[in-house]
Amino acid sequence: MELFRYPVELIWLMAGFAALIFFHLKARAAAADLALRLMTAEQLKRLSGETALAGKKLRERLYLAALLLLVIAAAGPQWGMELAPITDLQGNLVIAVDTSASMAAKDLKPSRIANARLLINSLVDKFQDYRLGIVAFSGEAFVQCPLTTDVDALKYFLSHIAPDMLPVPGTNLAAAVETGAGMLEKYGGQKIIVLITDGEDHSGRLDEVLNSAAELNLKIFTVGLGKTEGELIPVQDQTGNFKDYKKDSLGKTVVTKLDETLLLDIARKTGADYLRYGGDPEAAAAEIHGTVARISLSKSKGFGKARYKNRYQFPLLLAVLLLLIELLVMEKGFALPPSLKTLPGRFKKTPGAVILLLGLTISFMSPPKSFGGGGAEGLARKGNESYGKKDFPKAYDCYNKALEKAPKTDKILFNRGAAFYRLEDYPKAARDFEEAAGTSKIKSRADYNAGNAYFQLSDFPKAVENYKKAILADPGDKNAKYNLQKTLERIKKQKQEQKKAKQKQKKQGKQKGQDQKKQDKKGGGKDDKEKKDKDKEEAKKREEAKRKEAARQQAEKLLELMKEKEKSSGAREVMNSRFMNKPRQKTPPSGKDW
């Protein structure tokens, strides 16, 4: 609870009050010093009189006390609770959000459950003229926040939603629908449930529950979170650090997938629509609101919105009483004015600051929306407070609303970029930082943060570009220089790794080819072996035939040579005998030649 409705304005008004006292004391000291220059202290005391001096001091104190009370009244003191009248409610809506372990998956940055919280926060803002409630479910369903019109209460309970917050694991869509229907049954008119889940159901009795909901004319709008290709479920330890990925009873890693078919079936059976969440909570909430607005809903009146009671009347009344008492304090003591004619004269002596503060009090009784935190500056201030408390989803929501009221404001864009960075949505963070870098005041910091966002996305060339811009805007930025050096080293290392990967891939390709050849050789089997043996035998036969043919040809050549030799020797003898004119001698029959 905040003791004052306008704490920031209180600080400024108190600073002005302190300055007023300071100048008042300075003026009184200067007047006293001037009087002492003209006469002695004893003469001044006799001339003014002790009673007059005491009355003057009392009047001053009454003035100052009245001014202080007016400042307090203008700041809007508040305590105690009251139910504000709510009229023209357009319907009753229950938001059922999945809190099973699968909602911790990070296929939607930073996680499915974080996006669910942002979406519910946007739905609460869009449906402020509805009676809203929140149901959290996993293996069982529980009422997180009963139906109410108190936006602050809804957002308080919303901040406590987390994966595995309920004791029963699993995802029971049937229990969520039954619990939401039970909350809506005592209210008349149209009843709506917005079911935010990844669509995995382990209940086994969803069809029966949907048939009952259709009979009650209950509309169930379904919103699918996640991606159909699936994602691993991270498991964290007690300190919130990553430990491992979730595994089933057989030790296999669990993959969670968005089941759009089931969610489409739920919406179709109850006459509603299905919406696949795309990462923009404002757009999704606006689409759901537009669809629901087309349905004719009942109106009701009552008391339902809790708020703190404004108690400005008490300090304001005390301030007025002190001013009336001051009017009655005369320099010679207390006395009633002789007639009402003297009242205007007394009011002429009232300081102008009192009249100014009275005017401010009247304006604070009905402040404009932009005064008191409703404008862009007030929303940005609330976003800064949430960011300081590390409530980054709420900080993003405040910055987003502030930009709707004051688009293209560089400081708010810068702060929203910081919120996106903390939510690990680095593409949007980089976009906001680059857009905020258009002015010279925060250009260096915006370019530096944009470089950090691109570094997280592993887009190192863009990171280098933004770091260089930051250094040009602020040559003394050591952090930007250090990060630039590290990024250049990372680019160099990345190129080396890519080169090694190509060489390894080439080597693996060669090895694969060799292995394939070996495999082909091994895969021939018995048939190849027989074929090889047969080829060898045929080759031997051909060689043997060649050898035989060569031997035959050689033998024929020898015979031809011998025949030629015999013919030549006989012819020679005939020629010799003819030449000598002698008859041929016959060979002696036997005996020795003496």
C-alpha positions, 0 to 999 in steps of 0.5 A, a space after each residue: 500500500 502507498 500512503 500517498 496517491 501522488 508520491 512524486 508530486 508530494 516530493 516536489 511540493 515539499 521541496 517548494 515548501 522548504 524553499 518558501 520557509 527558507 526565503 521567509 526566514 531570510 526576509 525576516 532576518 533582513 527586516 530585523 537587521 534593518 530595524 536594529 540599524 535604525 534603533 536599539 533592541 530595547 527601543 524596538 521591543 518597547 515600540 512593538 510590545 511583547 504581546 504583539 511580537 508573540 502574536 506575530 510569531 504565532 500567526 507565522 507558525 499558523 500560516 506555515 502549519 496550514 501550508 504544510 497541511 495543504 501540501 499533504 492534502 494535495 498529495 492525496 493521502 490514502 488508507 483503508 479500502 472501499 468498494 467502488 461502484 462498477 456499472 455496465 459490465 459487458 461480461 464475465 471472462 475466465 483466463 485459464 493458463 497452463 503451468 505445467 513443466 512444458 511451459 518452461 520451454 524456450 521456443 518462444 523467447 524467453 519462455 512460453 510461461 513468460 509470454 503467457 504472463 505478458 498476454 494475460 497482462 494485456 488481456 486484463 488491460 483490454 477487458 477492464 469493463 469485464 469481470 475477470 478471473 484467473 485459473 492455473 492448471 497442470 495435472 489439476 486446476 486451481 482458482 488463482 484469482 476469483 472473478 473481480 474487476 480489480 485490475 491491481 489484484 489480477 496483476 498481483 496474482 498474475 505475477 506469481 504464475 510459474 511452471 510447476 507451481 502446482 503440486 500435481 504434474 501433467 496437463 489436464 485441460 478438462 479440469 481447467 474447463 470444469 473449474 472455469 465453468 464453476 466460477 462462471 455458473 453463478 453469473 448470468 449472461 454470456 460466459 467466456 473462457 480463454 484457454 492459454 496452453 501448448 495443447 498437450 492433454 493427459 486427462 482423457 475425458 476432454 470430449 465429455 467436458 466439452 459437450 457439457 460446456 457446449 450445453 451451457 453455451 460456454 465459449 472457449 477461446 484457445 490460444 496456442 503457445 509454442 511451435 509444432 516442431 517441438 522443443 526440449 523442456 529445461 529443468 532448473 535447480 533451486 537457485 534457478 540455474 539450468 541443470 538438465 533437460 526433462 526426461 521420462 521414466 525410461 530416461 529419454 529426453 522429453 520433447 514438447 510440441 504444440 498440438 494445434 489440432 486439439 485446440 482447434 477442436 476445442 474452439 470449434 465445439 464451443 463456437 469460439 476461435 483458435 489463435 496461434 500466439 505469434 510473440 506480440 501480446 498486444 496484438 493477440 489481446 486485441 484480436 481476442 477482444 475484437 472477436 469477443 466484442 462481436 458476441 452480445 454480452 449481458 450488462 450488470 451493475 454492482 460493487 466489485 472494484 477495491 481501492 484505497 480511500 482518499 483521505 485528503 479531507 482531513 488535512 484540508 479541513 485542518 488547514 482551513 481551521 488553522 487559517 481561520 484561527 490565524 484570522 482571529 489572532 490579533 496583535 493584542 491577543 484573541 478577539 472577535 472582529 467587530 463586524 463582518 466588514 473586517 473579514 475582506 481586509 483580513 483575507 487581503 493579508 493572506 499570502 498568495 501562496 495559500 491561495 495558490 495551494 488551495 487552487 492546487 488542492 481543488 485541481 488534485 481533487 479531480 486530476 487529469 489522467 496524465 497527472 499522477 502517473 497516467 501519462 507517458 512520463 508516469 508510465 515510464 516511471 513505473 516501468 523504471 521501478 519495475 525494472 529496478 525490481 527485476 520484474 521485466 515483463 511488467 516493465 516492458 508492459 509499462 514502456 509499451 503503454 508509454 510509447 502508445 501515448 508518446 511514440 518515438 520517445 528515445 529514452 522510453 524506446 531505450 528503456 523498452 529495448 533494455 527490457 527486451 534484452 532482459 527478456 532475451 528477445 534480442 531482435 526486438 531489443 536491437 531494433 529499439 536500441 537502433 531506433 533510440 540512437 537517433 539523438 546525440 544524448 543517448 546515441 553512444 549507449 544505444 549503439 553500444 547496447 545494440 551491439 550487445 544484442 547483435 552479439 547475443 544473436 551471433 550477428 557479429 558483423 552488425 555488432 562490430 558496426 554498432 560498436 564502431 558507432 558507439 566509439 565514434 559518438 564517445 571516443 572514451 568508451 572503453 567498454 565499446 572498445 573492449 567489446 569491439 576487440 572481442 567481437 573481431 576476435 570472435 569473427 576471426 575464430 569463427 572463420 578459422 573454425 569454418 575453414 577447419 570444418 570444410 577441411 574436415 568435411 572434405 577429409 570425411 568425404 574422401 574417407 567415406 569414398 574409400 569406405 564405400 569402395 571397401 564395402 563394395 569389395 566386401 559386399 561381392 560375396 561368394 559369387 564374386 569369388 567364384 567369378 574371380 576363380 573362373 576368370 583365373 582358370 580361363 586366363 591359365 587356359 589361354 596362357 597354356 594355349 598360347 604356349 602350345 601355339 608358340 611351341 608348334 610354330 617354333 617346331 614348324 620353323 625348325 622343320 622348314 629350316 632343316 628342309 631348306 638345309 638339305 635342299 641347299 647341300 644337294 644342289 651344291 654337290 650337283 653344281 660342283 660335279 658339273 663344274 669339274 666334269 667329273 661323275 659323282 662318286 658313290 659312297 664306299 660301302 665300308 672299310 677304312 679310308 687309307 
